[in-house]
Amino acid sequence: MKLIGILGGMSAASTQTYYRKLCEITRQRLGGLHSPELLIRSLDFAKIETLQSAGKWEEAGQILNAEAKALERGGADFIILATNTMHKLADQMMSGVGIPLLHIADATAGRISEAGLHRPGLMATAFTMEQSFYTGRLIEAGLDPVLPDADDRAVVHHIIYDELCKDITTDDSRSTYEQIAQRIVDTGADCMILGCTEIGMLLNQDNVSVEVFDTTLIHCEAAIDMALAS
């Protein structure tokens, strides 16, 4: 099994989900007492969020680049970045790094295309919904992403940072997310991307009316595929 390098902590809640899912998938695939071989570097999200809010993306990218190089030195065979938003800095993060990055948007786009769907709704941080680093990769893969309107994008972003990243879930926020998801479907989405690694804390296939693509689960499944490949 290849050693998976995980760059996480953005947020801690999502990284906990990654660890649990990677262990579950490995046990399902291999049985017995098997678990994945992981090297995890978990950052202090408060520092990263401060840089995000200040628009200091290059400085954040320098941090991620240093951490990616540390994972490579530690023996990782490839890297997964346990967050959708920070894939904005994927190119800078991997500069001078000799092992590959398994990109979350590529894994997700591939799964949607395999399902024969084309117009995914996208719920994520404002950065992910409004900037081309993520939607551009979906479009390059032949998909036509459908976004919430501006007010709904602001609400989705607020709940992520003020609640989900702090491991807080409420019935009110779940209901709000369900309503936003339905509005996206009503405007033509044929499936739904849970495009922030924390959104699965509120939405799943049981409360969304179209097929759901949970980026965390997809990313973890793709990582185990890559780790087990000969």
Contacts in CASP RR format, 6 or more apart in sequence:
PFRMAT RR
TARGET T0000
AUTHOR 0000-0000-0000
METHOD contacts of the structure
MODEL  1
MKLIGILGGMSAASTQTYYRKLCEITRQRLGGLHSPELLIRSLDFAKIET
LQSAGKWEEAGQILNAEAKALERGGADFIILATNTMHKLADQMMSGVGIP
LLHIADATAGRISEAGLHRPGLMATAFTMEQSFYTGRLIEAGLDPVLPDA
DDRAVVHHIIYDELCKDITTDDSRSTYEQIAQRIVDTGADCMILGCTEIG
MLLNQDNVSVEVFDTTLIHCEAAIDMALAS
1 36 0 8 1.000
1 37 0 8 1.000
1 227 0 8 1.000
1 228 0 8 1.000
2 37 0 8 1.000
2 77 0 8 1.000
2 78 0 8 1.000
2 226 0 8 1.000
2 227 0 8 1.000
2 228 0 8 1.000
2 229 0 8 1.000
3 37 0 8 1.000
3 38 0 8 1.000
3 39 0 8 1.000
3 75 0 8 1.000
3 76 0 8 1.000
3 77 0 8 1.000
3 227 0 8 1.000
4 22 0 8 1.000
4 36 0 8 1.000
4 37 0 8 1.000
4 38 0 8 1.000
4 39 0 8 1.000
4 76 0 8 1.000
4 77 0 8 1.000
4 78 0 8 1.000
4 79 0 8 1.000
4 80 0 8 1.000
4 223 0 8 1.000
4 226 0 8 1.000
4 227 0 8 1.000
5 38 0 8 1.000
5 39 0 8 1.000
5 40 0 8 1.000
5 41 0 8 1.000
5 71 0 8 1.000
5 76 0 8 1.000
5 77 0 8 1.000
5 78 0 8 1.000
5 79 0 8 1.000
5 80 0 8 1.000
6 15 0 8 1.000
6 18 0 8 1.000
6 19 0 8 1.000
6 38 0 8 1.000
6 39 0 8 1.000
6 40 0 8 1.000
6 41 0 8 1.000
6 71 0 8 1.000
6 79 0 8 1.000
6 80 0 8 1.000
6 82 0 8 1.000
7 41 0 8 1.000
7 43 0 8 1.000
7 64 0 8 1.000
7 67 0 8 1.000
7 68 0 8 1.000
7 71 0 8 1.000
7 79 0 8 1.000
7 80 0 8 1.000
7 81 0 8 1.000
7 82 0 8 1.000
7 93 0 8 1.000
8 14 0 8 1.000
8 15 0 8 1.000
8 18 0 8 1.000
8 40 0 8 1.000
8 41 0 8 1.000
8 42 0 8 1.000
8 43 0 8 1.000
8 81 0 8 1.000
8 82 0 8 1.000
8 83 0 8 1.000
9 15 0 8 1.000
9 42 0 8 1.000
9 43 0 8 1.000
9 44 0 8 1.000
9 45 0 8 1.000
9 82 0 8 1.000
9 83 0 8 1.000
10 43 0 8 1.000
10 45 0 8 1.000
10 48 0 8 1.000
10 82 0 8 1.000
10 83 0 8 1.000
10 85 0 8 1.000
10 86 0 8 1.000
11 45 0 8 1.000
11 83 0 8 1.000
11 164 0 8 1.000
11 165 0 8 1.000
11 166 0 8 1.000
11 197 0 8 1.000
11 198 0 8 1.000
12 42 0 8 1.000
12 45 0 8 1.000
12 167 0 8 1.000
13 164 0 8 1.000
13 165 0 8 1.000
13 166 0 8 1.000
13 167 0 8 1.000
13 198 0 8 1.000
13 201 0 8 1.000
14 82 0 8 1.000
14 83 0 8 1.000
14 196 0 8 1.000
14 197 0 8 1.000
14 198 0 8 1.000
14 216 0 8 1.000
15 40 0 8 1.000
15 42 0 8 1.000
15 82 0 8 1.000
17 197 0 8 1.000
17 198 0 8 1.000
17 216 0 8 1.000
18 80 0 8 1.000
18 82 0 8 1.000
18 197 0 8 1.000
18 216 0 8 1.000
18 219 0 8 1.000
18 220 0 8 1.000
19 38 0 8 1.000
19 40 0 8 1.000
21 216 0 8 1.000
21 217 0 8 1.000
21 220 0 8 1.000
22 36 0 8 1.000
22 38 0 8 1.000
22 220 0 8 1.000
22 223 0 8 1.000
22 224 0 8 1.000
23 35 0 8 1.000
23 36 0 8 1.000
25 36 0 8 1.000
25 220 0 8 1.000
25 221 0 8 1.000
25 224 0 8 1.000
26 34 0 8 1.000
26 35 0 8 1.000
26 36 0 8 1.000
26 224 0 8 1.000
27 34 0 8 1.000
27 35 0 8 1.000
29 224 0 8 1.000
29 228 0 8 1.000
36 224 0 8 1.000
36 227 0 8 1.000
37 227 0 8 1.000
39 71 0 8 1.000
39 74 0 8 1.000
39 75 0 8 1.000
39 76 0 8 1.000
41 67 0 8 1.000
41 70 0 8 1.000
41 71 0 8 1.000
43 63 0 8 1.000
43 67 0 8 1.000
45 165 0 8 1.000
47 63 0 8 1.000
48 60 0 8 1.000
48 63 0 8 1.000
48 86 0 8 1.000
49 161 0 8 1.000
51 57 0 8 1.000
51 59 0 8 1.000
51 60 0 8 1.000
51 63 0 8 1.000
52 60 0 8 1.000
52 85 0 8 1.000
52 127 0 8 1.000
57 88 0 8 1.000
57 89 0 8 1.000
58 92 0 8 1.000
60 86 0 8 1.000
60 89 0 8 1.000
61 89 0 8 1.000
61 92 0 8 1.000
61 93 0 8 1.000
62 92 0 8 1.000
64 81 0 8 1.000
64 86 0 8 1.000
64 89 0 8 1.000
64 92 0 8 1.000
64 93 0 8 1.000
65 92 0 8 1.000
65 93 0 8 1.000
65 94 0 8 1.000
65 95 0 8 1.000
65 96 0 8 1.000
65 97 0 8 1.000
67 93 0 8 1.000
68 79 0 8 1.000
68 93 0 8 1.000
68 94 0 8 1.000
68 97 0 8 1.000
68 101 0 8 1.000
69 96 0 8 1.000
69 97 0 8 1.000
71 79 0 8 1.000
71 99 0 8 1.000
72 79 0 8 1.000
72 97 0 8 1.000
72 98 0 8 1.000
72 99 0 8 1.000
76 99 0 8 1.000
77 99 0 8 1.000
77 227 0 8 1.000
78 99 0 8 1.000
78 100 0 8 1.000
78 101 0 8 1.000
78 102 0 8 1.000
78 223 0 8 1.000
78 226 0 8 1.000
79 94 0 8 1.000
79 97 0 8 1.000
79 99 0 8 1.000
79 100 0 8 1.000
79 101 0 8 1.000
79 102 0 8 1.000
80 101 0 8 1.000
80 102 0 8 1.000
80 104 0 8 1.000
80 219 0 8 1.000
80 223 0 8 1.000
81 87 0 8 1.000
81 90 0 8 1.000
81 93 0 8 1.000
81 101 0 8 1.000
81 104 0 8 1.000
82 197 0 8 1.000
82 219 0 8 1.000
83 197 0 8 1.000
84 104 0 8 1.000
84 105 0 8 1.000
84 124 0 8 1.000
84 125 0 8 1.000
84 128 0 8 1.000
84 134 0 8 1.000
84 195 0 8 1.000
84 196 0 8 1.000
84 197 0 8 1.000
84 215 0 8 1.000
85 124 0 8 1.000
85 125 0 8 1.000
85 127 0 8 1.000
85 128 0 8 1.000
85 196 0 8 1.000
86 93 0 8 1.000
87 103 0 8 1.000
87 104 0 8 1.000
87 105 0 8 1.000
87 133 0 8 1.000
87 134 0 8 1.000
88 127 0 8 1.000
88 128 0 8 1.000
88 131 0 8 1.000
88 133 0 8 1.000
88 134 0 8 1.000
90 101 0 8 1.000
90 103 0 8 1.000
90 133 0 8 1.000
93 101 0 8 1.000
94 101 0 8 1.000
102 219 0 8 1.000
102 222 0 8 1.000
102 223 0 8 1.000
102 226 0 8 1.000
103 137 0 8 1.000
104 215 0 8 1.000
104 218 0 8 1.000
104 219 0 8 1.000
105 134 0 8 1.000
105 137 0 8 1.000
105 138 0 8 1.000
105 215 0 8 1.000
106 137 0 8 1.000
106 141 0 8 1.000
107 215 0 8 1.000
107 218 0 8 1.000
107 219 0 8 1.000
107 222 0 8 1.000
108 138 0 8 1.000
108 193 0 8 1.000
108 195 0 8 1.000
108 213 0 8 1.000
108 215 0 8 1.000
108 218 0 8 1.000
108 219 0 8 1.000
109 137 0 8 1.000
109 138 0 8 1.000
109 141 0 8 1.000
109 142 0 8 1.000
109 143 0 8 1.000
110 141 0 8 1.000
111 213 0 8 1.000
111 218 0 8 1.000
112 118 0 8 1.000
112 120 0 8 1.000
112 141 0 8 1.000
112 143 0 8 1.000
112 191 0 8 1.000
112 193 0 8 1.000
112 213 0 8 1.000
113 141 0 8 1.000
113 142 0 8 1.000
113 143 0 8 1.000
115 191 0 8 1.000
115 211 0 8 1.000
117 190 0 8 1.000
117 191 0 8 1.000
117 211 0 8 1.000
118 142 0 8 1.000
118 143 0 8 1.000
118 144 0 8 1.000
118 190 0 8 1.000
119 143 0 8 1.000
119 144 0 8 1.000
119 145 0 8 1.000
119 146 0 8 1.000
119 188 0 8 1.000
119 189 0 8 1.000
119 190 0 8 1.000
119 191 0 8 1.000
120 138 0 8 1.000
120 143 0 8 1.000
120 145 0 8 1.000
120 146 0 8 1.000
120 189 0 8 1.000
120 190 0 8 1.000
120 191 0 8 1.000
120 192 0 8 1.000
120 193 0 8 1.000
120 213 0 8 1.000
121 145 0 8 1.000
121 146 0 8 1.000
121 147 0 8 1.000
121 184 0 8 1.000
121 185 0 8 1.000
121 189 0 8 1.000
121 191 0 8 1.000
121 192 0 8 1.000
121 193 0 8 1.000
122 128 0 8 1.000
122 129 0 8 1.000
122 134 0 8 1.000
122 135 0 8 1.000
122 138 0 8 1.000
122 145 0 8 1.000
122 146 0 8 1.000
122 147 0 8 1.000
122 184 0 8 1.000
122 192 0 8 1.000
122 193 0 8 1.000
122 195 0 8 1.000
123 129 0 8 1.000
123 148 0 8 1.000
123 156 0 8 1.000
123 177 0 8 1.000
123 180 0 8 1.000
123 181 0 8 1.000
123 184 0 8 1.000
123 192 0 8 1.000
123 193 0 8 1.000
123 194 0 8 1.000
123 195 0 8 1.000
123 196 0 8 1.000
123 199 0 8 1.000
123 203 0 8 1.000
124 134 0 8 1.000
124 156 0 8 1.000
124 160 0 8 1.000
124 193 0 8 1.000
124 195 0 8 1.000
124 196 0 8 1.000
124 199 0 8 1.000
125 156 0 8 1.000
125 157 0 8 1.000
125 160 0 8 1.000
125 161 0 8 1.000
125 196 0 8 1.000
126 153 0 8 1.000
126 154 0 8 1.000
126 156 0 8 1.000
126 157 0 8 1.000
128 134 0 8 1.000
128 135 0 8 1.000
128 195 0 8 1.000
128 196 0 8 1.000
129 135 0 8 1.000
129 147 0 8 1.000
129 148 0 8 1.000
129 153 0 8 1.000
129 156 0 8 1.000
129 157 0 8 1.000
130 147 0 8 1.000
130 153 0 8 1.000
134 195 0 8 1.000
135 145 0 8 1.000
135 147 0 8 1.000
138 145 0 8 1.000
139 145 0 8 1.000
145 193 0 8 1.000
146 184 0 8 1.000
146 187 0 8 1.000
146 188 0 8 1.000
146 189 0 8 1.000
147 153 0 8 1.000
147 184 0 8 1.000
148 156 0 8 1.000
148 180 0 8 1.000
148 183 0 8 1.000
148 184 0 8 1.000
149 183 0 8 1.000
152 180 0 8 1.000
152 183 0 8 1.000
152 184 0 8 1.000
155 176 0 8 1.000
155 180 0 8 1.000
156 177 0 8 1.000
156 180 0 8 1.000
159 173 0 8 1.000
159 176 0 8 1.000
159 177 0 8 1.000
159 202 0 8 1.000
160 196 0 8 1.000
160 198 0 8 1.000
160 199 0 8 1.000
162 168 0 8 1.000
163 169 0 8 1.000
163 170 0 8 1.000
163 173 0 8 1.000
164 196 0 8 1.000
164 198 0 8 1.000
164 199 0 8 1.000
164 201 0 8 1.000
164 202 0 8 1.000
165 198 0 8 1.000
169 201 0 8 1.000
169 202 0 8 1.000
173 202 0 8 1.000
174 202 0 8 1.000
174 203 0 8 1.000
174 207 0 8 1.000
177 199 0 8 1.000
177 202 0 8 1.000
177 203 0 8 1.000
178 203 0 8 1.000
178 207 0 8 1.000
178 208 0 8 1.000
181 192 0 8 1.000
181 203 0 8 1.000
181 207 0 8 1.000
181 208 0 8 1.000
181 209 0 8 1.000
182 209 0 8 1.000
184 192 0 8 1.000
185 192 0 8 1.000
185 208 0 8 1.000
185 209 0 8 1.000
185 210 0 8 1.000
189 210 0 8 1.000
190 210 0 8 1.000
190 211 0 8 1.000
191 210 0 8 1.000
191 211 0 8 1.000
191 212 0 8 1.000
191 213 0 8 1.000
192 203 0 8 1.000
192 208 0 8 1.000
192 210 0 8 1.000
192 211 0 8 1.000
192 212 0 8 1.000
192 213 0 8 1.000
193 213 0 8 1.000
193 215 0 8 1.000
194 200 0 8 1.000
194 203 0 8 1.000
194 212 0 8 1.000
194 213 0 8 1.000
194 214 0 8 1.000
194 215 0 8 1.000
194 216 0 8 1.000
195 215 0 8 1.000
196 215 0 8 1.000
197 215 0 8 1.000
197 216 0 8 1.000
199 214 0 8 1.000
200 214 0 8 1.000
200 216 0 8 1.000
203 212 0 8 1.000
204 212 0 8 1.000
204 214 0 8 1.000
205 211 0 8 1.000
205 212 0 8 1.000
END
